Amino acid sequence: MEWWKQTSIYQIYPWSFQDSNGDGIGDLQGILGRLDQIRDLGVETIWFSPFYRSPGEDFGYDISDYTAIDPRFGTMDDCDKLIKEIHKRKMRVVLDMVMNHTSDKHPWFLESRSSKENPKRDFYIWKKGTNKPPNNWISMVGTSGWNYDKTTDEYYYSNFLSFQPDLNYRNPKVKKAMFSVLDFWLNKGVDGFRLDIFNSIYKDESFKNNPFSFRYFPTPDNHDEAFFQKKTYNLNLPESFQFAKEVRKHISKYKQKPFLIGEVSGSDKVLKSFLGEKADGLNLVFQFELIHFDYHAQFFKDLLEKNEKEFLAPHTPTYVLGNHDQRRYIDRLGGDIRKAKVLSAFQFLARGIPVVYYGDEIGRKEGRISNFLGKDPIAKMNRFVPLFLSNLLGIYINRDNCRLPMLWDTDENAGFTTGRPWLPVGKFQNSDTVLGQRKEEKSLWNHYKSLFHLRKGSEVLKAGSVQTKCTSSSDLLCFERIFGDKVITVFLNFGEKTVKEPSIKGSKLLYQFGAAMVTGETIQMPGHSGLVLENKLKK
C-alpha cells in the first residue's frame, strides 16, 4: 500500500512553533531543535505552512518568491538541513504550495501590471470594466473579487484577498512555471504538497455572472453558496478537476512517490471529482466535517458510515480537527480534556489519515485577541465586529487566535522565544505545556503519543476496513477495524454515564483511557472513556 495512505500528518505553522534567534517569530532553526520531540510524539509526516519569501501580509500565503526562504525563517541552507534531518528521523516532509495566487509583490505581477503589452500580462486575470467590475464574482472573504488598477485602467481578479492576485492557468506558460516550482522542491526531496484553495484554480473563461442565492454565510456542508451568490463560475470548475490529474501525473515520476493533499470544498461528489474517477487526481483531499462536529456518538457513527459509502478504497478519508484557519477544537469542547481524548481517539482509530494541528496535542487554547487588534488581514477587514458576535454567528474572523505560540515549558514566553512574541503567548501554567504534560502519565500529550504510536505500529489501524457495531447505549460508539485475520474493536463513550457491554472473548487490550476496563465478562466504560481491543477474526 502507498505510504501516504498509511501516514499521520502533523501541521507546523512556522511563525508560532519555535523561535531560535529572539526576534519573536518562529524559524527553521527553531523547528530543527524540536525534531526529536516531534519524532518522540510519533509523527510520521510534517506539513509546513509556507516559509517562502513573502511580504507577510497574509503571513506566508502571499508568496513573492516560490524558490526562496523568507529571511524571517532562515536560509535555504537551513531548509536543506531541515529536510535532511526529518528524513534522517524516518519522517516525511510536506510543503504548503499556493498555486492559485501570488503576492502582488511577486515579480510576475509587478511586470503584469506595468502595461497591457508586457509578456507577463496574461500570467494573471485582467479584464476591462465599464465604471464597475467586469462581473459579480465575490471573493472567498465576501468582497468583490475584482480590483481596479489605475496603471492600465483594468481590473485584476483575486479569489481571496486583494493583494493576492490569481494566476491565469489558461496560459500554458503559467502552468509550466508552476510545475517548475514543484520540480525545484521535489528535487530537494520533499515528499508532497498541501495545495491551498485548489478548487479556485480555474475560472469560467466567458466570465458569466454567478447566479443569485439567498444564502449569505457559507456553512460546513455548503461552501459553493455564500454572500448571496452561487459560485458557479469561479469555484470547482471541471478544468480544476482535470488539472488535479495533470499535477498528479507530473509529480509521479519522482522516486520518493510524492503525494498531493488538496484544500477544496463542496459536496462529496465535488471532493471525489478532485480525486479523479480512477483515483488519478489528488491523492487526498481535506474533509472538514470533523471540524464542525456535534459531540455525540451518532454524529461520529454517521460520519464513519458515510465515508465508508462515499470514500471506499482506493479512496482514503481524512480526519481534521483544526488548522491555521479554524477555531481551536479544545475551545469548542469548553476546554474538557476528557472529551478531547475521545475526539482524538476517533480521529486516529477510524479508517483514514489523521491530520493534527500543532498544539492540539497539548490542548492549546484559543486566543481572545479582539478583531480590532488583530493582525490577521481578515480581522482588519472586520475590525468593528465584536469577537463575541462573530463567535455567536459561527464566523471565524480573527485567525490570530488559533495561531498563538506553542507552549513548551514554564520559561518566559513558554520557551517559544527569548524576545517579544509576534502574537501574545497568553496565560498558561505548567500543566498546559509540553514539558509539564510529558511528565504526567494521563496528560493529553501522552494520550496523543499513545495514539500516534498505536496507529503507527498496527497494520490493522493503518490499512484495515471499518464497520460500525450496535451498542446498548446511544452514547457509546463501537466500530471494528479488520485486516487479514485480525480485528481491532474500538469503544468510545461520548456520554457522562458509565456504560456496560459484554466483553469480547480472547481479546487483547491495546489501549484504554478514562478508566475504561474489562472485568470478567463485562466491558465497563465510564463517561468520556475509550477502549481498544484486538482479537482474531472468527471464521
N, C-alpha and C positions, 0 to 999 in steps of 0.2 A: 504493500500500500504506500502511496506517495507520502513523503514525510509531513507535508503541510496538512494532510488530513488527520494527523495524529498529534499535532503540536498544541502547546498552550502559548498564549501571547500576553506579554506584559508591556503596556504603553508607558513610555517615559516622555514627559513634557520637559524638554531641556532647560527652559527658563527657571524651573522650580525644583529640580531634582537635587543638585549639589553644586555649590559654588566653591571653586578651589583658589580663587585669587582675591577674594574680599570685595569684589565690585558689586555684590548683591544679586548677581544674575548667575544662574546655573550654567555649567560649561562642560565640555567634553572631558577635560582632565578630572573634573569632579565625578563624572559618571564612571570613568576608569577606576577611580578609587573605591567605588561601591560595587564593582562587578562580582567580587567574591560573595558579597551578601545577597546579590540577586541570584547567583548560582545556588547558594545555600537554600534560598527560598524554594528552589525547584523549577524556576523559569526555564522554558525551552527556547522561546523566540522573543526578542525585544523589538518593539516597534517604536521608532523615534519620531516625534513630531519634528517639523522642519528646523534644521540648523544651517540652511543655506544662507548666502548673503542676502540681506533684506533691509529695507528701511525700518522694519519693525512696526509699521502702522497697524498690522493685524498679527503682530507677534510671530512672524515667520511664514505665514500663509500668503504673504505678498512678497514674491521672490524676484530679486533683481539679478541674480546670477545662480543658475542651477548647478554649476560645477565649481563653486567656491564656498568655503566655510565662512560664515559671518564672524568677524573678529570678536564679537561678544562671546562666542562659544569656543574660540581657539583657532587652530590652524588645520590645514589639510594633513599635516603630519600627525596631529592629534587624532584626526578621524581615521587615518590609516591604521594607527596603533589600536584604536578602539575596535575596529573591525577585526583586526588580528587577535586581540585579547579575548573578544567574545567567542570567536571560533576556537581559540585555544581551550576555552572552558566548555566546549561542546554545546554552545548555544548558537542561535541564528540571528541574523540582522535584517530587519525590515525598515525601509525608509519611507517617510511620507513623500508622495510625489503629487504636486499640484499641477496637473496637466491642463486644467480648464482655463486658468488665467495666470497672468504675471503681475508684478507691481507696475504701476505707471512710471516707475523709475528704471525699469529694465531698458537696456539699450535698444532692444527691438521696438519698444513702444515709443521711446524718445525719437527714433527715426520715423516711425509710422505716423506720428502726429505732426512731424515737421513740415510735410507737404503732401498733396494728393499724388504726386509723381514719385515719391520715394519708393524704392524697391521693397521696403518693409511695410508699405501701406496696407497691403492685403494680409499681413500677419494677424490683423485684428479686424473686428467687425465695425465698419463705418457706414453710415447712411446719412443722406441729406434729409433734413426736416423742413417743414413748412411752418415756421414760427412755433412749432411744437414737436415733441418726439416723433420719430417715424412710425411708431405703433404703440399699443397699450401694454406692452410687456412689463410686468412688475418683477423686480429682483427678489431674491430669497429673503431680503431683510425688509421688504414692504415698500420700498421706494421705486420710482421709475428705473428701469434697467438702462435707460439711455442718458448719456452725459454729454452735454454740449461742450464743444471745444472751439473757441473763437479763432484759433490759429488758421484752421481750414474751413470754418463755418459749417462743420458737420458734427454729428453725434457718434460717439463710440458706445459699444454695449458692454455692460458688466452685469453678470447674473448674481454677484454678491455685493461687495462694497464698491463705491465709485472709483477708488484708487486701485482696483483690481480688474483691469480690462480683460475681457475674454479673448482668447486666441481663436483664430479662424481656421478650423480644421478642414474646411473645404478647399483650402490652399495646400497642395501637396508639399510645399516647402516647409510649412509648419509641422506637418506630420513627420517629415524627415528630420527636422531639427530636434523635435522632442524625442524621437526614437534614438537619436544620437546621445541625448541626455541619459536615457535609460541605459544605453550601452556603456557610457562612462562609468556609471555606478556598478553595473553588473561586472564589468572588467575589474573593478576593485574588490569584487567578491561578495557584494550584498546578496541576500537570499530572497528578496522580494520587495514589493512596493504596496503601500496602502495608498489608494487612489482617491484623492479629495474630490468631493462633489462630481463624481464621474458621470452622473446622469445628466449633467448640464453641458457636456462636451459639444454636442451638435444643436443647432437651432434651425428652424424652418427657413429654407433659402428664399421663399417668397415673402417672408416677414408678415404673415397674416396676423390679424388681431386675435388675441386669445378670447374665447367666449366668456360670458358673464357667469358668475357663481354667487350664490347667496352666502357662501362661507367666507368669513374674514380670517379667523385664526386657523392655521394648519393644525391637524390633530395627528396623534400617533399612527393611525391607520389611513390617513389621507393627507399626503403632502402635495398632491398634484392640484389641490384646490386651496387657494388662500388669497387674501387681500382682494376678495370679490372677483376672482377670475380662475378659470380652469387653465392650467399651464400646458395647454395642448401643443403649443408650437415652440416652447423654449425649454422643455424638460422631457426626458425619457423618449427621445425620438428613435425610430428604427435604426437610423445611422449610428447612434451611440451603441446600440446592441451589436451592430456589425463591427464597430471599432473595437469593442472588447475582444472580439475574436482576433482582430489584427494584432493587437498588443500581445495577446497570449501567444500567438504564433511567433511573433518577433522575439520574445524572450525565451522561447522553448529550446533554442539551440545552445543555451549556456549549461555548462556541466553541473552547476550547483542545483539545477532543476528549480529555478526560482518560481515564486507564485505571486498572484495578484489578489488583493482583497479590496473590494470597492465600497466606497461610501455612496450609496444610492438610496433612493426612497421610492415608495409606491406599493402597489399590491404585490402579493406573492407571484402573480403572473408576470409582473414587471421585473421583479427581482430575478426570477428564473430566466427571463429573456436576456439579462446581462450574463448569466451563467452559460447560456447557449443551449440549443436544442440537443446537442450531442455532448454536453458538458465541455465545450470547446471555447467558451468565453472566459470571463473572470473565473478564477479558481474558487473564490469565496466572495460573498457579499455580507456586509454587516446587517444583522437583523436586530431591530431595536425594540421588539415587543417587551423584552425583559426590562428595559429601562423604564417602561411605563407599567410596571407590574401592579397587580392587586394582590396583596399579601393574604392569599388563602389557597388551599390545596387545589381547588377546582380550576383556578386560573392556570396553574402550572401543569395540571393534568391535561387541560385543553390545549395548552401550548405544545406539550410533548406530542400529543396525538395529531395535532395539525401539522407539525413539522415532519412527522413520520408519513403523513399523507402527501404533503406538498414537496418535501425535500428528501425523498428517498435516495439511496445510493444510485448513481455515483455522486449525487449532490451531498454536501455536508453542511448542516446548520451551523450558525454561530450564536453564541450567547454572551451578550454585552450588558453590563450593569451601569457603565458610565464611561465618559471620555472627557476631553478638554472642552466640549461644548454643552455638557449636561450637568444638571444639579447632582451633587454627590448622593449616592444611593443611601448612605447611612442617615442622611438628613431626612429622607423620605420615610425612614423607619423610626423616626423620632429618637435616633441615637441608640436603639436597642440592639446590643451586641448579640443577644440570643437569636434574634430574627436575622441578623446579618450572617450568622453561621449557617442557618437553614438556607437562606437565599444563595449564598456562595456554594454550598454543597450541591444544590440543584444545578448551578452553573457548571460545575466541574464533573458531575456524575452523569448528566444527560449525554446523549449522543450528539457530539458537535464540538466546536472549538471554543473554549473559554477565553475571553479577552478581558484582562484585568487592567484597570487604570491605576497608575502609581498612587499609593496612599490608601487605596481601598483595602489593602491587606492589614492596615492598622486602624481602619475606620476613620480615616482623615475626614474631619468635619467640614461642612460647607462654611464659607466665609459669610460675613454680614456687611460687606462693603456696599454702600449705597450706590444707586445708579448715577447719582450726581457726582460722586467722587471716583467713579470707575475709570480705569484706563482702557478697558475694552471699547473699541470703536462703536460697537452696538449699544453699549451703555451710554456712551457720549451722545448718540443719536436720540436716546430716550431718557436724558438726564433728569427730566422733571417728572418722570413716572416713579412714584414711591415704590420701594422694594417690596413692601408688604402687598401692594396691589398687584404687581407683576407676579408674585408668588401665588396670590389668590387666584389669578386668572390662568395659572399654569404656563405662563410665558417666561422663558429664561432669557433675560435681557443682559445681565452682567455676568459674563463668563469668568471674570476675575475670581469669583467666589469658589469656583471648582479648581482653580489653578494655584492655590496657595502653596508656599514652600513645604517640602517634605519635612516631617518631624523625625529626626534621627536620634537625638539624645537630649539631655537637660542642660547642655551648654547654652550660651547666649544664642538666640535665634534658632534654637533646637538643633544646632550643629549644621544648619544649612549654609550659613555664611558668617564670616567674622565682620562683615561690613553691614550696611543698611540694606535689607532685602528689598527687591523690586516690588514685591507685594508684602503686606504685613503677615507675620507668622501667626499672630493671634495668641490667645491664651491656651496654655496646654500644661499638662502635668506628666510625670514620668510614665504613667500607665498609657499615655497617648502616643509614646514614641516607639520607634523600632527597638531601641536598646531595652526599654522597660518591658516591652512585650516579648522579646526573645527570652527573657528570664522567667516569664510567667507561663507555666505549662498550659493553662487553659485560655490563653490570650487569643485574640483574633488572628494575630500574625502567625502563631503556631498552628492554628486551625488551617489557615491558607497554606502553610508549609506542608501540613499533612495531606491536604487535597492535591497540591501540585505533585508531590511525590507519589501519592497513591495512584493518581491517573498516569503519571509518567512510567510507573513500573507495571502497569496492567494492560495487557493486550485486550482484555475484555472491555475495559473502560475506554480504550482508545479506538477500538475497531468494532466492538460488539453492537448488535442490533438492540432496539429498545422496545419494551412492551409494558404498558401500564396494567396494574392489577387492582381488583376491587378490595376495599377495606371496610372495616366495621364503623369507621368514623369519617365524617365529611372533612375533618381537619387533617386527616392522615393521607399523605401521598405515598403510594408504593409503585415502584417500577422495577423491571428486570433488565439487565444488560446481558446479552447472550453471545458467546463466541466459542466455536468449537464445542467441546464437551463441558464447558464451564458456564455457570450463570452467577451473576452478582445481583443481589436483591437490595434495593435501597428503600429505606423507610424514612420519611420526613414528616414531623408533626408541626403543622402551622398554627395549631391552637394552643390555648393556655392549659387545658386539662390533660391529665395523663390518659393515654390510650393503650389498651392491651390487645395484642394479636397473638394467634397461635404461632409457635416457633416453627422454624424450618429444620427438619431433622438432618443431622450430619453437616450442618453449616459451620463454616469457619468465620470468626469475627475478624473483619478487616479494619473497621474504624467505627468509632462511636463518639458522640459529643452530646452535651446537655443531659448527662446521666441516663441516657438510654441503655438498656441492658437486656440480656437474655437470661431468664431464670427458669430452669427446668423446661417445661413445655410452653412457656409464655414469653412473648416479647413485650417489654414494658417501655413505653415511650412518654416521658414527661413532656410538658409543654415546651415547644420550640427545641426539639431534640432531633437527633439523627442516628441512624444505624445502618451499617453496610456489611452484608453477609455474603459469603461465597460458598457455593457447593457444586457438585457435579450435576449436569443436566440429566434428568430422568429420561430413560429410553422408552 
